[in-house]
C-alpha cells in the first residue's frame, strides 16, 4: 500500500507592481469608458484573476474601484472650482449695476 503524501502547493504570489501599474493606467484613462477587455490587456490578467487581486489588495472589484476613482475626481474638481471661485475678486463674483 502506497503512502499518501500531502504536498502544500504555494499559492502564486501576485506582483503588486502589476496592480499598481494598472491603477495608474486607469487614472490616466479615467475620463473614458474602460471595459474588461482593456483591463485584461493592460494587466495581463484574466477577468477572474483581476477580480481576485482587486479584492485581495484593494478590497473591492475593479469596476467598483473605477467608479470610486471617478467620484473622487469629480469631488476634487468641484472643490478646486469652489476654491478658485472664492479667490476671484468680489466685484467679479457679484456684478453690480
Beta strands, then each sheet from edge to edge (+ up, - down):
end
